[in-house]
Amino acid sequence: MAKVIRQLSASAAIAVAAVCTAASAQAESGVTFTIGAGARYAPSYFGADHYDTSPTAKVKLNSFTLQGMRFGSDDPNYEKLGPNVHGSFRLVGGRNSSDYSEIAGLDDVTTSLELGLGLGYQAPQWGAFADMRYGVVGHNAVVAEIGADWKPIKTDNFKLSIGPRVFYGSGLYNRTYFGISPSESTASGLAAYSPDGGLVSTGLELSATYQLGNDWAVEGKLNYDRLQGDAADSPIVQQGSREQSSVSLMLTRRVSFPF
């Protein structure tokens, strides 16, 4: 009898421990991000025909857990198929006009941070998205980006995708990067120009990701864009180039913050 009691007690203890562990797991809350930093080789400013190297960054929300309810996934290979709503982020470098003789006299443009939301659809071998962002820091303008990707290579460690991109900007956005005020015209010798909003560029993006274990990865991107519409007609672009290519490489890491 004593042996049976001991066995039952041990079983009860194990069951209680399991329940407590499960309850603790259910009560866990936190957020997981992918953050990255690297370098980008791109035109010195929008419309330039010469290139500079500058830092680049990435922030992506992977999952959010509150009292056991999880949205998203911590799995680096997780991909939610079907329609989705997602966040959108872009960091746009500034322009120090005095550094370039061809635009000396134009106002400087500060670095901008764009935040927004997007709608997308993911299938096993392709995906599409439409994002809208606002410049919360810097240009304070509205932009939109539409794109699609074909995924010819998709393994646990390596992913490759390629697809078209279309970019739109409001009038304020275009005037910030492609406009020339009368006072700037006098100072720079370039004709005054006030562009409207609309299509800014069309292009193509090639993206590759190599996974270094569960948390670390290397990401590379090659972009080709051609300026269009009022942006292409700017005197800044006319003396530079409509062709805007760039390449970037960054190291990313998944990080979790419990709360």
C-alpha positions as CSV (number, residue, x, y, z in Angstrom):
1,M,0.0,0.0,0.0
2,A,2.8,2.4,0.9
3,K,4.4,1.7,-2.4
4,V,1.2,2.4,-4.3
5,I,0.8,5.7,-2.4
6,R,4.3,6.7,-3.2
7,Q,3.7,5.9,-6.9
8,L,0.4,7.9,-6.9
9,S,2.1,10.8,-5.2
10,A,5.0,10.8,-7.7
11,S,2.5,10.7,-10.6
12,A,0.5,13.5,-9.1
13,A,3.7,15.6,-8.6
14,I,4.6,15.0,-12.3
15,A,1.1,16.0,-13.4
16,V,1.1,19.1,-11.3
17,A,4.5,20.1,-12.6
18,A,3.4,19.5,-16.2
19,V,0.3,21.6,-15.6
20,C,2.3,24.4,-14.0
21,T,4.8,24.3,-16.9
22,A,2.0,24.5,-19.5
23,A,0.3,27.3,-17.6
24,S,3.6,29.2,-17.4
25,A,4.1,28.7,-21.1
26,Q,0.6,29.9,-21.8
27,A,1.2,33.0,-19.6
28,E,4.4,34.0,-21.5
29,S,4.2,37.2,-23.4
30,G,6.7,38.8,-25.7
31,V,7.6,40.0,-29.1
32,T,10.2,38.8,-31.7
33,F,11.8,41.0,-34.3
34,T,14.3,40.5,-37.1
35,I,16.8,43.4,-37.1
36,G,19.6,43.9,-39.5
37,A,22.4,46.2,-40.5
38,G,24.7,46.4,-43.5
39,A,25.9,48.5,-46.4
40,R,24.2,49.8,-49.6
41,Y,25.9,51.0,-52.8
42,A,23.5,53.3,-54.6
43,P,23.2,56.6,-56.4
44,S,24.5,59.5,-54.2
45,Y,21.0,61.0,-54.3
46,F,17.8,60.4,-56.4
47,G,18.7,61.2,-60.0
48,A,22.5,61.1,-59.6
49,D,24.8,59.4,-62.1
50,H,27.5,58.6,-59.5
51,Y,27.4,56.3,-56.5
52,D,28.2,56.2,-52.8
53,T,28.2,53.6,-50.1
54,S,26.0,54.2,-47.1
55,P,24.6,52.2,-44.1
56,T,21.3,50.4,-44.4
57,A,19.0,48.8,-41.8
58,K,16.0,46.5,-41.4
59,V,13.3,46.0,-38.8
60,K,10.7,43.3,-39.2
61,L,8.1,42.0,-36.7
62,N,8.0,38.2,-36.7
63,S,5.6,37.4,-33.8
64,F,3.7,38.9,-31.0
65,T,2.6,36.7,-28.0
66,L,0.2,37.8,-25.3
67,Q,-1.0,35.5,-22.6
68,G,-0.4,32.4,-24.8
69,M,-2.1,33.9,-27.9
70,R,0.5,34.1,-30.7
71,F,0.4,36.1,-33.9
72,G,3.0,35.2,-36.5
73,S,5.9,32.7,-35.9
74,D,9.4,32.5,-34.5
75,D,10.4,30.0,-37.2
76,P,12.8,31.7,-39.7
77,N,11.3,29.5,-42.5
78,Y,7.7,30.3,-41.6
79,E,5.6,31.7,-44.5
80,K,1.9,32.4,-44.0
81,L,0.2,31.4,-47.3
82,G,-2.8,33.3,-48.5
83,P,-3.7,37.0,-47.8
84,N,-1.9,38.9,-45.1
85,V,-1.7,42.4,-43.5
86,H,1.9,43.4,-42.7
87,G,4.0,46.4,-41.5
88,S,6.2,48.4,-43.9
89,F,9.4,50.2,-43.2
90,R,11.9,52.2,-45.2
91,L,14.9,54.4,-44.3
92,V,15.7,57.0,-46.9
93,G,19.2,58.6,-46.8
94,G,19.6,62.4,-46.8
95,R,21.2,64.7,-49.4
96,N,24.0,67.1,-48.6
97,S,23.8,69.2,-51.7
98,S,27.1,71.1,-51.0
99,D,29.0,67.8,-51.5
100,Y,28.1,67.7,-55.2
101,S,29.0,70.5,-57.5
102,E,26.2,69.8,-60.0
103,I,23.5,70.5,-57.3
104,A,25.3,73.0,-55.1
105,G,22.8,75.6,-54.0
106,L,19.9,73.3,-53.6
107,D,18.5,72.8,-50.0
108,D,19.8,69.8,-48.1
109,V,17.4,67.0,-47.5
110,T,17.4,65.2,-44.1
111,T,17.2,61.4,-43.6
112,S,13.7,60.1,-43.6
113,L,12.0,57.3,-41.8
114,E,8.8,55.8,-43.5
115,L,6.4,53.6,-41.6
116,G,3.1,52.1,-42.8
117,L,1.0,49.1,-43.6
118,G,0.5,46.8,-46.5
119,L,-1.6,44.0,-48.0
120,G,-0.1,41.0,-49.5
121,Y,-0.7,37.5,-50.8
122,Q,1.7,34.6,-50.6
123,A,1.6,31.4,-52.6
124,P,4.3,28.6,-52.4
125,Q,6.2,29.9,-55.5
126,W,5.1,33.5,-55.7
127,G,3.9,36.5,-53.8
128,A,2.5,40.0,-54.3
129,F,2.1,43.1,-52.1
130,A,0.9,46.7,-52.0
131,D,2.3,49.0,-49.3
132,M,1.6,52.5,-48.2
133,R,3.9,54.5,-45.9
134,Y,4.2,58.0,-44.4
135,G,7.4,59.8,-43.6
136,V,7.1,60.1,-39.8
137,V,10.6,61.6,-39.8
138,G,12.0,63.7,-42.6
139,H,9.9,64.3,-45.8
140,N,6.4,63.9,-44.1
141,A,5.0,62.7,-47.4
142,V,2.9,59.7,-48.5
143,V,4.4,57.0,-50.7
144,A,3.1,53.7,-52.1
145,E,4.9,50.6,-53.5
146,I,3.5,47.7,-55.5
147,G,5.4,44.6,-56.3
148,A,5.4,40.8,-57.0
149,D,8.0,38.1,-56.6
150,W,8.7,34.7,-58.2
151,K,10.6,32.3,-55.9
152,P,12.6,29.9,-58.1
153,I,14.7,28.7,-55.1
154,K,13.3,28.1,-51.7
155,T,15.1,25.7,-49.2
156,D,15.5,25.7,-45.5
157,N,18.9,27.5,-45.8
158,F,18.7,29.5,-49.1
159,K,15.9,31.6,-50.7
160,L,16.0,33.5,-54.0
161,S,13.3,35.7,-55.5
162,I,12.9,38.2,-58.3
163,G,10.1,40.5,-59.3
164,P,8.9,43.9,-60.6
165,R,8.5,47.0,-58.4
166,V,6.4,50.2,-59.0
167,F,6.8,53.2,-56.7
168,Y,4.5,56.2,-56.3
169,G,5.0,59.4,-54.3
170,S,2.8,62.3,-53.3
171,G,3.5,65.9,-54.6
172,L,5.3,66.7,-51.4
173,Y,7.6,63.7,-51.8
174,N,8.4,64.6,-55.4
175,R,9.0,68.2,-54.5
176,T,11.3,67.2,-51.7
177,Y,13.6,65.1,-53.8
178,F,13.1,66.4,-57.4
179,G,11.7,69.9,-57.0
180,I,13.7,73.2,-57.3
181,S,12.3,76.4,-55.7
182,P,12.9,79.8,-57.2
183,S,15.4,80.6,-54.5
184,E,17.2,77.3,-55.1
185,S,17.2,78.0,-58.8
186,T,18.9,81.3,-58.3
187,A,21.5,79.7,-56.0
188,S,22.2,76.6,-58.1
189,G,21.6,77.8,-61.7
190,L,19.1,75.0,-62.3
191,A,15.7,75.8,-63.6
192,A,12.9,76.1,-61.1
193,Y,10.7,73.0,-61.1
194,S,7.6,72.0,-59.1
195,P,6.6,68.4,-59.8
196,D,3.2,66.8,-59.0
197,G,2.7,63.5,-57.3
198,G,2.3,60.2,-59.2
199,L,4.5,57.5,-60.6
200,V,8.1,57.9,-59.5
201,S,9.8,54.7,-60.8
202,T,9.4,51.2,-62.1
203,G,12.0,48.5,-61.7
204,L,13.1,45.0,-60.8
205,E,14.4,43.5,-57.5
206,L,16.5,40.4,-57.1
207,S,16.7,39.2,-53.4
208,A,18.7,36.3,-51.8
209,T,18.8,35.1,-48.2
210,Y,21.2,32.6,-46.7
211,Q,20.2,31.3,-43.2
212,L,23.0,30.9,-40.7
213,G,21.2,28.8,-38.1
214,N,18.0,29.7,-36.5
215,D,18.7,33.3,-35.6
216,W,21.3,34.7,-38.0
217,A,21.1,35.3,-41.7
218,V,22.8,37.2,-44.6
219,E,20.5,39.1,-47.0
220,G,21.5,40.6,-50.3
221,K,19.5,42.7,-52.8
222,L,20.1,43.9,-56.3
223,N,17.7,46.6,-57.5
224,Y,17.3,48.3,-60.9
225,D,14.9,51.3,-61.1
226,R,14.1,53.8,-63.9
227,L,12.7,57.1,-62.9
228,Q,9.4,58.0,-64.5
229,G,6.9,60.9,-64.9
230,D,7.5,64.2,-63.2
231,A,10.5,62.8,-61.3
232,A,12.3,61.9,-64.6
233,D,11.6,65.4,-66.0
234,S,13.3,67.1,-63.1
235,P,16.5,69.2,-64.0
236,I,18.2,67.3,-61.2
237,V,17.6,64.0,-63.1
238,Q,18.1,65.5,-66.6
239,Q,21.7,66.3,-65.8
240,G,22.2,63.0,-63.9
241,S,20.5,59.7,-64.8
242,R,17.1,58.1,-64.9
243,E,18.7,54.7,-64.3
244,Q,19.0,54.0,-60.6
245,S,20.7,50.7,-59.7
246,S,21.7,49.6,-56.2
247,V,23.1,46.6,-54.3
248,S,22.9,46.0,-50.6
249,L,24.2,43.4,-48.2
250,M,23.3,43.0,-44.5
251,L,23.5,40.7,-41.5
252,T,20.3,40.0,-39.7
253,R,19.4,38.5,-36.3
254,R,16.1,37.5,-34.7
255,V,15.8,38.9,-31.2
256,S,13.0,38.3,-28.6
257,F,11.8,40.6,-25.8
258,P,9.6,39.0,-23.1
259,F,7.3,41.1,-21.1
